[in-house]
């Protein structure tokens, strides 16, 4: 029951004895205010109830805006209308993935077209979409929804203004210029990137082992003015069927097998005969997508994406960030008369270990200064750069069991970021001095 907060006070004073005039008033006032808060929709409430109702509506509306929306299952016709029947110009020039920037339901979005790697039923797809859309992190581009048409799925993400990391490091129009000309800008990118991937692997809070499987420098958006990072294509591997079922995937992500090594299994002769014959039709099932230079050795061999293969791709991107070079680069050797391929992993290992280099007799600091991106103008802490390079080399180790977990990697990079911040503050030019050129 909702009553006026001032009415019970006057009634209580006339009905109660004068020995305890304050106690009933406190009780009546508390009861009235409590009832008015719980029943703000009653039109017979007093002025204080109306004020509480307006403030409650305001707080709820602001909370509704801040909370994430439910994932949308877009109609295919809605996407056709937003992208002019997919005749609009592609947002990127990547040949493997087509994408369009458009406006969907009043939001600036970008639509990616992907092909299903295995068949996923619509109820399972809706469940995966609802689970993945619960994950929100400031270093991840938000997934808004999806649409299905035949063997293709269209993933709708929130559009983020910025440039990808590959173009920031290697400007195609001006190769000698980069917006990432300071050491702290690159450490900021490395910190956000590591924390975002650590969230995907370990901190989503859902009962599912998530794998990104699309880690590369062109999938990382750098925003201004603080050079924060947004990781693209989150949830693509799960929604496109690139990851195996959950019960097998968890075992593979941890590096273990679902069967015991000593288990004896009876196999019929027909099964042996069928397994010994390699059919061309079965080979098509082993197709998988990967980017050259970012694929781990075990992923190239099996085609199975795990969290350890994500760590390998992260290490390659980290080496790109430090050196400014592509994962693979071809140089013409005049002595051999042919092009020689060099990888950023090999050059980083030479810079740290000094093996296989003509200048192996020089000190490690000299090799590291030569290897680090020259656009930094030799202004970086050498000790931090060495530790970052060693950490990246640990991530690209050939044995997946030796590679560190992303939680450990993110913790180390955060500590190195603080060390870099202290170095930056110590070498910064003082601003509290004045210089006068006037004659004395």
JOURSUL-V306874 format. One record per pair of residues at least 24 apart in sequence whose ideal C-beta (glycine too) atoms are under 8 Angstrom apart, sorted by the first residue. I is the first residue (numbers start at 1). J is the second residue. Records with the same first field share a line. If there is no record, write none. Layout:
BEGIN
I->J  J
END
This chain:
BEGIN
1->35  39
2->35  36  39  42  44  45  49
3->32  35  36  46
4->32  45  46  48
5->29  32  33  36  46  48  49
6->46
7->32  46
8->32
68->133  134  136  142
69->144
70->130  133
71->129  130  132  133  143  144  145  146
72->104  105  144  145  146  156
73->126  129  145  146  147
74->104  145  146  147  154  156
75->147
76->147  148  149  154
78->104  147
79->104  111  147  154  156
82->111
83->111
86->113
94->218
96->289
101->159
104->144  156
107->144  158
108->158  159
109->144  156  157  158  159
110->156  157  158  159
111->154  155  156  157
112->154  155  157  233  236
113->152  153  154
114->152  153  154  155  236  239  240
115->151  152  153  240
116->151  152  153  240  241
117->240  241  242  287  288  289
118->241
119->241
120->239  241
122->148
125->153  239
128->235  238  239
129->235  239
131->206  208
132->210  234  235  238  239
133->235
134->204  206
135->199  200  204  206  210  234  235
137->195  196  199  200
138->228
139->192  193  195  196  199  228  229  230  231
140->196  199  200  230  231  234
141->221  230  231  232  233  234
143->234  235
146->239
153->239  240
155->235  236  239
157->232
160->221  223  230
161->223
162->221  222  223  224  230
163->221  222
164->217  218  219  220  221  222
165->189  217  218  220  221  222  229  317  320  321
166->216  217  218  320
167->218
168->222
169->217  320  321  324  373
170->324  326
176->375
177->375
178->324  373  375
179->222
180->222  227  375
181->375  376  377
182->376  379
183->376  379  380  381  420  423  424
184->420  421  424
185->227
186->321  322  376
187->384  413  416  417  420
188->226  227  228  229  417
189->220  222  227  229  321
190->318  321  388  413  417
191->410  413  414  417
192->228  229
193->220  229  231  314  317  318
194->314  406  409  410  413  414
195->410  414
196->229  230  231
197->231  310  314  406  410
198->406  407  409  410
200->231  234  310
201->307  310  405  406  407
202->405  406  407
208->238  246
209->246  249  250  253  307
210->235  238
211->237  238  243  249  253  305  306  307  309  310
212->237  310
213->237  242  243  305  309  310
215->294  310  313  314  317
216->291  294  313  317
217->317  320  321
220->317
237->305
242->288  289  305
243->305
244->304
252->304  306
253->306  307  308
255->306  308  400  401
292->327  328
293->326  327  328  343  344
294->327
296->396  400
297->398
298->400
306->400
307->406
308->400  401  403
309->400
310->406
311->395  403  404  405  406  409
312->395  396  400  403
314->395  406  409
315->345  391  392  393  394  395  396  403
316->344  345  392  396
318->388  391  392  395
319->344  345  348  389  392  393  396
320->344
322->348  371  372  373  385  388  389  392
323->347  348  371  372  373
324->373  374  375
325->373
345->393  396
347->371
348->389  392  393
349->393
351->389
352->386  389  390  393
379->427
381->419  420  423
383->419
384->416  419  420  423
387->412  416
388->413  416
END
